[in-house]
């Protein structure tokens, strides 16, 4: 049961980071590249791929930070 809570926590952190990164980066892309940049399929794929990779890396950092603070043990 303990592994379930860790996975749920990781999923919650990941989805929260995806949400905040997408809001911030969508505004950045709209300002710098224009609104139509994300309407192209290849650009949209690049945008979401970079969001997933950056959120995954940030989630791993947060999880190891929680482990270092002895909040989690794995």
Secondary structure, DSSP 8 states (H G I E B T S, - for coil): -HHHHHHHHHHHHHHHHHHHHHHHHHHHHHHHH-GGGGGSHHHHHHHHHHHHHHHHHHHHHHHHHHHHTTS---
